[in-house]
Amino acid sequence: MPGCGKTTAVTKIVAGLKDANLAGFYTEEIRQNNIRKGFHWTTLAGETGILAHVDFKGPFKVGKYGVDVAGFEKSALPALDPELFVIDEIGKMECFSQKFIAAVRRLFASDASVLATVARKGTGLIRQVKNYPGTKICNLTTETRDKTVYDILQILSFLKKP
């Protein structure tokens, strides 16, 4: 659910795997005077950009937010071969990008290890990734977040360098 701590969990997991070869991105809210104005993305390499904002105009919208699909595709979808690809999140805004959908489908159909947060509700890719063979789903809540982070770090312990 929104606000349960998905991005917090992802950043804690990434921090716990600091020596692993990781690639991907996470998203966070843009707030101004305690009012959510949009969302920005940050790659694990440190690049940032705005995914969606109330001031963005254009054909792609989720609620009051216009989505910058072209900027997202250009910078947040690196073509790398990491040990773990991190995607926060597979949601409505990201799924406006056909390149994103194709890249995620390729990742899930490959032997790559993927850590992703996925919207609770949705059709198409959102539903599809939950049904890929070998997928493990953790339903995150604010109450279970710390235990879920610990459990996922245990599952991904093969990525830690000695």
N, C-alpha and C positions, 0 to 999 in steps of 0.2 A: 504494500500500500504506500501511497505517497507519504513521505515524512517518517518512515519507519527506520531509516538509517542505512539505506542501500549504499550510498556513496561513502558514508563513514565506514561501513564494513569493508568495502572494496579498498579504500585507502589503507586501512589497518592490515588487510591481507597483503597488499603490495609492500607495505613497510616490513612485514614479517618475511618477505621473500626478497629482501633487498639485494642479495647477491645473484639472483636468478636472472636469466636473459628474458626480460618481459617487454612487451609492446602493447599498445592500446591506448585507451582514453577513459576519462571519467567526466561526469558532468556535475555542475553545482549551480545553485541559484544565484542570480544577481539580485541583490536587495538594495533599495534606496529608501532611507527613512523607514526601515522595517517593513517595506512593501515590496513584494516580489515583482520585479520588472522583466525578468527573463532568465535565461540559462546560458552558462558558458561551458565550453569543453576545455580540457587540458590533457595533452598527450603525456604518456609516461616519460617522454623525452623533454617535457617542459614547455612545449608550444601551447599557446592558448588562442581561443577565438570565441566569438559569440555564436551560439547555436540558434537561439530564439530570443526575441525581445518584443515588448509591447509597441515599440516605435518602428519595427520592421513592417514594411508593406510588401505585398506580393501574393502569389497564388497559394503558398503553403502556410496554413494556419492550424494551430492547435489552441482552441479557446481564443484568448485575446492575444496570443503570441504569434508573430510572424516568424517563420523558420528560414534561416539562411542555408539552404541545401547546398548551393555551390561552394560556399566557404567551408562547410563541414566536409564535403567530399574531397576538396583540394588538400586539406591539412590534417584532418583527424583520421583518415583511412590510410595509414602507411602500409606499404607492401614490404613487410619484414618477415623473417622466419624465426620467431622467438620460441622459447620453450613453453611459454604461456602467453596467450593473447587475452588481454583484459578489455571487456566492453561494458561500460556503464553509461548508458543502458540501451537495451533493445526496446524502444517505446515508439509511440506514435510520431513524435517529431523526427526521430532518426529514420523511421520507415518511409518518409517522403522521398528519401534518396534510393533510387533503384540501384546505384552502385553499392551502397551500404548493404542492401538486401542481398545482392549477388555475392558480395564479399563474405557476409555472415553465412550464407548457405554453403559457400566453398569451404569455409573454416569448419563448420559442423559436419560436413561430408568427408573431411580429411581426417588424418590421424592427429591433428593438432590438439593441444590441450587449451581449453577456453574457459575463462571465468567470466560469466556475464550476469548482469542483473537484467531482469525481463519484467515488463509490465504485467501486472496481475491479470488484466483483461485485455483482449485484443484478438484480432483475426490475422490471417496471413502469416507472416514471418513470426509474429509474437506467439501464435499458437504452435507453429511448426517447430520452433527450436525446443519447445518443451517436450516434443515427442521424438527427437533424434535418439537412436540407440546409444546407450551408454551415458545418457544425460542423467545427472543427479540434481534434483530440485530441492532447495531448502526454502521454506516459507519463512521469510524474515519478518520479525516484529521487533519493536523496541525492547521487549522483554527477553527475546531470544538472541539478540544481535551478538553479544559477546561470546556466547556459547557457539553460535554459528560460525563466527570468525575463527575460533579455536578449532572447531571441527573441520573447516575447510583448509586451514593451515596444516592439519594433520594429514588430510587427503593429499595435499600438494607438497608434502615434506620431501618427495623425491626431487624437487627442484632446488632444494637448499644445498649450497656448496659446503663441504666439510671444513 
